[in-house]
Amino acid sequence: MMKRSWLYIMLAAFFAPACDKENDDLVTPLSANAFPQIVVFDDEGDGGLEDEDAFSFKLTLLDRNDSTGKEPAGRIIPLKEAVTVNFKVIDFQGFSKIADYIKAVKALYEIDDCTTSEDKGIDVPVQFDVTTGIGSVSFPAGVEEVEVEFEVDEDLFDDKLFNTKKRELTFQLTGITGNNTQVQANKTAAFNYSIQDDEGIYGEWEVDHKNAAEFARFKALFGLVNEDIKNLQASEVDEIAVEFEYGEVKVVVKLVEEEDVEECGSVERKNKEIEIEASIEDLTDDELEGDVEFGEKLELDNSSIAEFVYKGTFKVTGKKLVIVLKGELDDEETSKVTLTLEK
């Protein structure tokens, strides 16, 4: 027994260095939640018309692993402690000083669909120096996003001229104040806010649905992607608007028929609406005439997904927009349709 015990000891001593050497190459992987939380811009940009009195950007957190398994793709895990996020304006065009445009700043976050921190009188610390373009905001614990809103001079750009030069601001995150290594800021992405000229194509345009020929052309064009529009009677319509916004086109048909709509505990009587939304793929927005293309994915009655696209040209003359479009949805398509809209 003594010899066998001694042999085991010798064998263990012989193999020990080999095991240690092998283990030197092993790396214990970190769990996804061991990495820092990352604060990011919620979106890459936004835009508004010349006479807007405010704009904002939202900060949120990158999705993390959901330990409950309810969200396999991950979800936002709110911070356990508040941090201060620093940001700055890295570029601006169309005006000489930031102070000429931005007048004040505030921050808030959503408590529920009907309530914000501002509604509850909760202060979210925020500051912004209009001279340097440097600012900071507290990202509170327990929330998924915080919004920084800037009050601006609504008269600075609101002229009667069509401006071809860019008017915009670009923001970037610069870091997290303090030594909290568990929260970091994405310093590579940027948020761009564009001031859009309503003497051009941007803004809301009306279709004269009381003009039988114009109404028929409208239905022929957008009835391709919406059966309700295709089957409309002019007597059922209150008004029709086509809105060109930042990165998006909306077609909104307000009906004469009304319905009760419950919003935040109160019931209001409102017109029923039919709406089509599509992303802008191409738009000559620095000229009064040019190309336009917009489209979106659409769920069909059989639950399959199709993609529609509208392509064509436009021309703005004063308060009138003439737009020539052709619509395509899978194997269906319209002929070229000319719509004349007015502001």
C-alpha positions as CSV (number, residue, x, y, z in Angstrom):
1,M,0.0,0.0,0.0
2,M,2.8,2.4,0.8
3,K,4.5,1.8,-2.6
4,R,1.2,2.3,-4.4
5,S,0.5,5.6,-2.5
6,W,4.0,6.8,-3.4
7,L,3.5,5.9,-7.0
8,Y,0.2,7.9,-7.1
9,I,2.0,10.9,-5.6
10,M,4.8,10.7,-8.3
11,L,2.3,10.4,-11.1
12,A,0.3,13.4,-9.8
13,A,3.5,15.5,-9.6
14,F,4.5,14.5,-13.1
15,F,1.2,15.4,-14.7
16,A,0.5,18.6,-12.6
17,P,2.7,20.9,-14.8
18,A,1.1,19.6,-17.9
19,C,-2.4,20.3,-16.5
20,D,-1.3,23.8,-15.4
21,K,0.1,24.5,-18.8
22,E,-3.1,23.3,-20.5
23,N,-5.3,25.5,-18.2
24,D,-3.2,28.6,-19.0
25,D,-4.8,28.6,-22.4
26,L,-8.4,28.5,-21.0
27,V,-10.5,31.7,-20.8
28,T,-13.6,31.8,-18.7
29,P,-16.2,33.6,-20.7
30,L,-18.0,36.6,-19.2
31,S,-21.7,36.7,-19.1
32,A,-23.3,39.3,-21.4
33,N,-24.5,41.3,-18.4
34,A,-21.0,41.6,-17.0
35,F,-20.2,44.1,-19.7
36,P,-21.0,47.8,-19.1
37,Q,-24.4,49.4,-19.9
38,I,-24.2,51.6,-23.0
39,V,-26.0,54.9,-23.4
40,V,-27.0,55.7,-27.0
41,F,-29.1,58.0,-29.0
42,D,-32.5,56.5,-29.6
43,D,-32.4,57.6,-33.3
44,E,-29.9,59.0,-35.8
45,G,-31.8,62.1,-36.5
46,D,-35.0,64.1,-36.8
47,G,-36.3,67.2,-38.6
48,G,-38.9,69.9,-38.3
49,L,-40.4,72.8,-40.2
50,E,-39.0,76.4,-40.0
51,D,-41.6,77.6,-37.5
52,E,-41.2,74.7,-35.0
53,D,-40.7,76.1,-31.4
54,A,-38.8,73.0,-30.1
55,F,-37.0,69.9,-31.0
56,S,-35.5,67.0,-28.9
57,F,-33.4,63.9,-28.9
58,K,-33.8,60.8,-26.7
59,L,-31.2,58.8,-24.9
60,T,-31.7,55.1,-24.2
61,L,-29.7,51.9,-23.4
62,L,-28.6,49.1,-25.6
63,D,-30.6,45.9,-25.2
64,R,-29.1,43.3,-22.8
65,N,-29.7,39.6,-22.3
66,D,-33.1,38.9,-20.7
67,S,-32.5,36.4,-17.9
68,T,-36.2,35.7,-17.7
69,G,-36.2,34.3,-21.3
70,K,-39.3,36.3,-22.2
71,E,-37.4,38.4,-24.7
72,P,-34.9,36.1,-26.5
73,A,-33.6,39.0,-28.6
74,G,-32.8,41.0,-25.4
75,R,-34.4,44.0,-23.7
76,I,-33.5,47.3,-22.0
77,I,-32.4,46.8,-18.4
78,P,-32.8,50.1,-16.6
79,L,-29.9,51.5,-14.6
80,K,-29.7,50.8,-10.9
81,E,-28.1,54.2,-10.2
82,A,-28.5,57.5,-12.0
83,V,-25.6,58.7,-14.1
84,T,-24.8,62.0,-15.8
85,V,-24.4,61.8,-19.6
86,N,-22.3,64.5,-21.3
87,F,-23.0,65.7,-24.9
88,K,-22.0,68.5,-27.2
89,V,-22.8,70.1,-30.6
90,I,-20.1,69.0,-32.9
91,D,-21.4,70.9,-36.0
92,F,-24.1,73.4,-37.0
93,Q,-24.9,75.1,-40.3
94,G,-27.2,77.9,-41.4
95,F,-26.7,80.3,-38.5
96,S,-23.8,82.0,-36.9
97,K,-24.3,81.2,-33.2
98,I,-26.0,78.4,-31.4
99,A,-27.5,81.1,-29.1
100,D,-29.3,82.6,-32.0
101,Y,-31.4,79.4,-32.3
102,I,-31.5,77.6,-28.9
103,K,-33.1,79.5,-26.1
104,A,-33.6,77.0,-23.3
105,V,-33.4,73.3,-22.4
106,K,-35.3,70.8,-20.3
107,A,-35.3,67.0,-19.7
108,L,-38.0,64.5,-18.9
109,Y,-38.9,60.9,-19.1
110,E,-42.1,58.9,-19.6
111,I,-43.7,57.3,-16.6
112,D,-46.6,55.7,-18.6
113,D,-48.4,56.4,-21.9
114,C,-50.2,59.4,-20.3
115,T,-47.7,60.7,-17.8
116,T,-44.2,62.2,-17.9
117,S,-41.8,63.2,-15.1
118,E,-42.7,66.8,-15.9
119,D,-46.4,66.1,-15.2
120,K,-45.4,64.8,-11.8
121,G,-43.1,67.7,-11.0
122,I,-40.0,65.5,-11.0
123,D,-36.9,67.5,-11.9
124,V,-34.4,65.9,-14.3
125,P,-31.1,67.8,-14.0
126,V,-29.9,69.1,-17.4
127,Q,-27.7,72.0,-18.6
128,F,-26.6,73.3,-21.9
129,D,-24.1,76.1,-22.6
130,V,-25.2,77.9,-25.8
131,T,-21.7,79.5,-26.1
132,T,-19.7,76.3,-26.2
133,G,-22.5,73.8,-27.3
134,I,-21.6,71.6,-24.3
135,G,-24.3,70.0,-22.1
136,S,-25.1,67.2,-19.7
137,V,-28.2,65.4,-18.5
138,S,-29.0,63.0,-15.7
139,F,-30.1,59.6,-16.9
140,P,-32.3,58.4,-14.0
141,A,-32.3,55.0,-12.4
142,G,-35.2,52.7,-13.3
143,V,-36.2,54.3,-16.6
144,E,-35.6,53.2,-20.2
145,E,-35.0,56.5,-21.9
146,V,-34.7,60.2,-21.1
147,E,-35.6,63.0,-23.5
148,V,-33.7,66.3,-23.9
149,E,-35.8,69.0,-25.3
150,F,-34.6,72.4,-26.7
151,E,-36.7,75.5,-26.9
152,V,-35.8,77.3,-30.1
153,D,-36.5,80.7,-31.8
154,E,-39.4,79.8,-34.1
155,D,-38.9,83.1,-36.1
156,L,-35.2,82.7,-36.9
157,F,-35.8,80.6,-40.1
158,D,-39.4,81.3,-40.8
159,D,-39.2,83.4,-43.9
160,K,-41.1,83.4,-47.2
161,L,-38.1,82.3,-49.3
162,F,-37.0,78.8,-50.4
163,N,-33.6,78.1,-48.8
164,T,-31.2,75.7,-50.5
165,K,-28.5,75.8,-47.9
166,K,-28.6,73.3,-45.0
167,R,-29.7,74.5,-41.6
168,E,-28.9,71.8,-39.0
169,L,-27.2,70.8,-35.7
170,T,-25.3,67.6,-35.0
171,F,-24.9,66.3,-31.4
172,Q,-22.5,63.6,-30.1
173,L,-22.2,62.0,-26.7
174,T,-18.8,62.7,-25.0
175,G,-18.9,60.4,-22.0
176,I,-20.3,59.6,-18.5
177,T,-19.3,61.8,-15.6
178,G,-17.7,60.0,-12.6
179,N,-15.9,56.7,-12.2
180,N,-18.9,54.4,-12.9
181,T,-17.2,51.9,-15.2
182,Q,-20.4,49.9,-15.5
183,V,-22.0,52.6,-17.7
184,Q,-20.5,54.0,-20.8
185,A,-21.6,56.3,-23.6
186,N,-21.5,55.5,-27.3
187,K,-19.2,58.3,-28.5
188,T,-19.1,57.3,-32.2
189,A,-22.8,57.8,-33.2
190,A,-24.4,61.2,-33.7
191,F,-27.8,62.8,-33.8
192,N,-28.6,65.3,-36.5
193,Y,-31.5,67.7,-36.4
194,S,-32.5,69.4,-39.7
195,I,-34.6,72.5,-40.2
196,Q,-36.9,71.9,-43.2
197,D,-38.2,74.5,-45.5
198,D,-42.0,74.6,-45.9
199,E,-41.6,76.7,-49.1
200,G,-40.4,73.4,-50.6
201,I,-42.0,70.0,-50.6
202,Y,-42.0,69.5,-46.8
203,G,-45.2,70.1,-44.8
204,E,-48.9,69.2,-45.3
205,W,-50.6,69.3,-48.6
206,E,-54.4,68.9,-49.3
207,V,-56.1,66.9,-51.9
208,D,-59.3,68.5,-53.2
209,H,-61.7,65.5,-52.8
210,K,-64.7,67.6,-53.9
211,N,-63.1,67.7,-57.4
212,A,-64.4,64.4,-58.9
213,A,-61.4,64.0,-61.3
214,E,-58.8,64.7,-58.6
215,F,-60.5,62.4,-56.1
216,A,-60.7,59.6,-58.7
217,R,-56.9,60.0,-59.4
218,F,-56.2,59.9,-55.7
219,K,-58.1,56.7,-55.2
220,A,-56.5,55.1,-58.3
221,L,-53.1,55.8,-56.8
222,F,-53.4,54.9,-53.1
223,G,-56.3,52.4,-53.5
224,L,-53.5,50.1,-54.7
225,V,-52.3,49.6,-51.1
226,N,-55.5,50.3,-49.1
227,E,-59.0,48.8,-49.9
228,D,-60.8,51.3,-47.8
229,I,-59.4,54.2,-49.9
230,K,-60.2,52.3,-53.1
231,N,-63.9,52.0,-52.1
232,L,-64.3,55.5,-50.7
233,Q,-67.1,57.8,-51.8
234,A,-66.4,61.6,-51.8
235,S,-69.4,62.1,-49.4
236,E,-67.7,60.0,-46.8
237,V,-64.6,62.2,-46.7
238,D,-64.0,65.3,-44.6
239,E,-60.5,66.1,-45.9
240,I,-57.4,64.4,-47.3
241,A,-53.8,65.4,-46.5
242,V,-50.4,64.2,-47.9
243,E,-47.6,65.1,-45.4
244,F,-43.9,65.1,-46.2
245,E,-42.0,64.8,-43.0
246,Y,-38.4,63.9,-41.9
247,G,-37.8,60.6,-43.6
248,E,-41.5,59.8,-44.0
249,V,-44.6,60.4,-46.1
250,K,-48.1,60.2,-44.6
251,V,-51.4,60.0,-46.4
252,V,-54.2,60.8,-44.0
253,V,-57.9,60.6,-45.0
254,K,-60.2,62.1,-42.4
255,L,-63.7,60.7,-42.7
256,V,-67.0,62.4,-41.9
257,E,-67.9,59.5,-39.6
258,E,-66.9,60.0,-36.0
259,E,-66.1,57.6,-33.2
260,D,-65.4,57.8,-29.5
261,V,-61.7,57.6,-28.7
262,E,-60.5,57.0,-25.1
263,E,-57.2,58.8,-24.3
264,C,-55.7,58.9,-20.9
265,G,-59.0,58.4,-19.0
266,S,-61.1,60.8,-21.1
267,V,-63.3,60.1,-24.1
268,E,-63.3,62.4,-27.1
269,R,-65.4,62.3,-30.2
270,K,-63.1,62.3,-33.2
271,N,-63.3,61.7,-37.0
272,K,-62.3,58.3,-38.1
273,E,-59.1,58.2,-40.2
274,I,-57.4,56.1,-42.8
275,E,-53.7,56.4,-42.8
276,I,-50.8,55.2,-45.0
277,E,-47.2,55.7,-43.8
278,A,-44.1,55.1,-45.9
279,S,-40.4,55.7,-45.6
280,I,-38.8,58.2,-48.0
281,E,-36.2,56.4,-50.1
282,D,-35.3,59.3,-52.4
283,L,-36.2,63.0,-52.3
284,T,-34.8,66.1,-54.0
285,D,-35.5,68.3,-51.0
286,D,-33.0,71.1,-51.9
287,E,-34.8,72.1,-55.1
288,L,-38.4,73.0,-55.9
289,E,-38.7,70.1,-58.4
290,G,-37.1,66.7,-58.6
291,D,-37.4,63.0,-57.9
292,V,-39.4,61.4,-55.1
293,E,-39.6,57.7,-54.0
294,F,-41.2,56.3,-50.9
295,G,-42.4,52.8,-49.8
296,E,-43.0,50.4,-47.0
297,K,-43.8,46.8,-46.2
298,L,-47.5,45.8,-46.0
299,E,-49.3,42.9,-44.4
300,L,-51.8,41.5,-46.8
301,D,-55.2,39.9,-45.9
302,N,-53.6,36.4,-46.1
303,S,-51.0,37.5,-43.5
304,S,-48.2,37.5,-46.1
305,I,-45.8,40.5,-46.3
306,A,-45.5,42.6,-49.5
307,E,-43.6,45.7,-50.3
308,F,-45.1,48.7,-52.0
309,V,-43.2,51.6,-53.6
310,Y,-44.2,54.9,-55.2
311,K,-41.8,56.6,-57.6
312,G,-42.1,59.8,-59.6
313,T,-41.4,63.5,-59.8
314,F,-42.7,66.7,-58.2
315,K,-42.8,70.4,-58.7
316,V,-43.6,73.1,-56.2
317,T,-45.0,76.4,-57.4
318,G,-45.9,78.7,-54.6
319,K,-48.7,77.0,-52.6
320,K,-49.2,74.3,-55.2
321,L,-47.5,70.9,-55.5
322,V,-47.9,68.8,-58.7
323,I,-46.7,65.3,-58.2
324,V,-46.5,62.5,-60.8
325,L,-46.4,59.0,-59.2
326,K,-46.6,55.4,-60.2
327,G,-47.3,52.8,-57.6
328,E,-46.1,49.2,-57.5
329,L,-47.3,46.3,-55.1
330,D,-45.9,42.9,-56.0
331,D,-47.2,42.2,-59.5
332,E,-49.7,45.0,-59.4
333,E,-49.0,48.5,-60.5
334,T,-50.8,51.7,-61.4
335,S,-50.3,53.9,-64.4
336,K,-48.7,57.3,-63.9
337,V,-51.0,59.5,-61.9
338,T,-50.8,63.3,-61.6
339,L,-52.0,64.8,-58.4
340,T,-52.3,68.6,-57.8
341,L,-52.2,69.5,-54.1
342,E,-52.4,72.8,-52.3
343,K,-51.3,74.2,-48.9
